[in-house]
Amino acid sequence: MAKTATRDDQLARDYIDRLILESLPSSGTARLSEAVEKLKDLGISQLSLRAALLTQPDKFVQRDRRWMPAYRALSSEAPLLGFLESMIRAHGAAISLQRAADECASLYRRIPEFYLEALPRIAEQSGVLFCTESGWLGLRDWLFHVEELEPQPYEWALESERERAADDALFYNGLSREAVEPYLKAGKGLPWSDDPTGAVVKMIKKLEAPIDNRAVGFVAWYSTLDPDPRWVFPYSPVALFDAVLQKSNLIFAGEAAWHDPKAATEWKKKGLAALKKLEKDLPEEEAQPLEIRGEEAMELVDKILTSREIVSGAKLLEERFEVRPDSKTFADDLNTLVSALLSDGRIQWLGYDRFGRPEHIPPYVLAMPAVLQFPVPSDAINPETEEPFDPVLSEDAFAKPLLKEMRDPRAQDVLDEEPPVMLPAIPNSIRCVLKSHHRELGTFPLCQIPLGFFLDDPNIQQVFITDEKDRRHEVWLNQDNRLLYGLLDRFAEVEIASGAIFELTMADKPNEYRIRFTGEHDPVMHVGQSRYEDLLDLQARSEELSLFEILVEVMKRYQKGADYLTLLTEVNIVRRAPRQAVASLLTAFPCFEQHKGATVWHLDSKKLDSPMKKSLAKYLIK
């Protein structure tokens, strides 16, 4: 059997509900995050706030993931007095005239100024409401009224007649002499004529208990009765209520009673604890599509524009719209957020959920590193053969095995790659081979990474790659340059100059990846430190060398021959050279040969002076 809420429990819950209602805007709706921000002094969590809202459907309603007071769900055809009364009863306390005017203006589509002027008059004539001189609206049934006594012919000079009038007044207000006797005793001798507010405060201290406002009114009226008929009815219940409300820190709550202000602290503590217990029983949130209004989009844009760092869309969704990554609609809502923000040209989408300003992009990400660019091909002619020193042939001149090697992703590089193709299935993990110049720059070419492994859009993206030591590297992807930037710290730890193999694996988020060097090296692209230093020495004296001469120097080391990928790798350490340029030299000159049935290339030093093969002249591009 469910435990019945005690009176103190109900007072605590009603007080929390009142604070929540006051945090909601007087027109429109609010998201949980907005209300939590308004209630930051209360210290309520989003989950507890959601529990409070969901368990009081008579006070709060939800519309499109936003909340508003239930009384505002009334039709604009609803009677004005009924609307005002439901608003005041929901708060359980007087509401300001400004708040009431704003609420009425929102529901009935008129300007607030109209209601600011009309409501005091409407309240006075209603018989249901009252409006204080300081601008607060309340319910007349909170007050102790004596208007019914006015037509009665009491002989006020006689004490017995005054007592008869008092009994009649109690009857008309639904009170009994027995009920008010403790208050009469506590209020005796207090300054009801000169300082009614102070009298009420002292009476509460004497009783150490809250006091019904009607009982306060009775004691104040009874204590100021004068036998002189000219002073009959000096009491004003509205003025008394206003004086206590404005001049004391007493709290009006719970069955129209005044409470010691210390009660609020206990109510907050008790109310928040009760809501905390309700959190575990909350129903699963309904999967409602997110709608971002124009003013909300502008607020988000302003937040991005004023942020020193790149902003996470996931964080914006959680903070602004209470959409967490584990929400069913998170993916769709993130797309909605991206679409809403993309229309503002002042900010830049940086992939997945990342947003920033153009200046957030490091300048080096927009540039192609100079060392990755190919030098202008030499057009020098050998005077003896009247042929180019470094001829370039069309692909029709190449044997099929060589063409196959040229199109191997390992052979390709930035500015020298095949058109990217989409694989039938995008792998979750890929193996990559690191070349020397990318090791030194902290870059990596996208030609080794299949389409779809990274997000297709936008062209410039911020991604994060976590290494074996759980270090998170900020990495930039430039799809125009077909390069990854930002892995220098990890690549600098690789001891092999060229050919180290690493695995790149997708992580939980579309912009998160993991990198792991396997300890292996590619056998045909491996360049050890000693060989690397030899190639750097060759690079230092290569300025006057043709590409043909560089290739010859590289091949002198390989008496048993070398694979095309090996030669391409080492030539590119000395000087950047396209795949086709190296393949052209190997194909065009008799000094480079493949033995029958072998895939490796050999250098025949005896034929170094032999001219280009005549049969290939028709394939000459330059």
ABEGO torsion letter per residue (X at the ends): XBBBBBAAAAAAAAAAAAAAAAABBABEBBBAAAAAAAAAAAGBBAAAAAAAAAABAAABBBBGGBBBBAAAABBAABBAAAAAAAAAAAAGBBBBAAAAAAAAAAAAGBBAAAAAAAAAAAAAAAGABBBBAAGBBBBAAABBBAAAAAABBBBAABAAAAAAAAAAAAAAAGBBAAAAAAAAAAABGBBAAABAAAAAAAAAAAAGBBBBAAAAAAAAAAAABBABAAABGABBAAAAAAAAAAABABBBBGGGBBBBAAAAAAAAAAAAAAAAAAAAABBBBBBBBBBBBAAAAAAAAAAAAABABBBBAAAAAAAAAGBBAABAAAAAAAAAAAAAAAABAABBBAEEABBBBAAABBAAAABBBAAABBBBBBABBBAAAGBBABBBBBAAABBAAAAAAAABAAABBBGBBBBBBBBABBBABBBBBBBAAAAAAGBBBAAABBBGABBAOBABBBBBBBBAAGBBBBBBBBAAAGBBBGAAAAAAABABABGBBBBBBBBABAABBBBBBAGBBBAAABBBAAAAAAAAAAAAAAAABBAAAAAAAAAAABAAEBBAAAAAAAAAAABBBBAAAAAAAAAABAABBBBBGBABBBBBAAAAABBBBAAAAAABAX
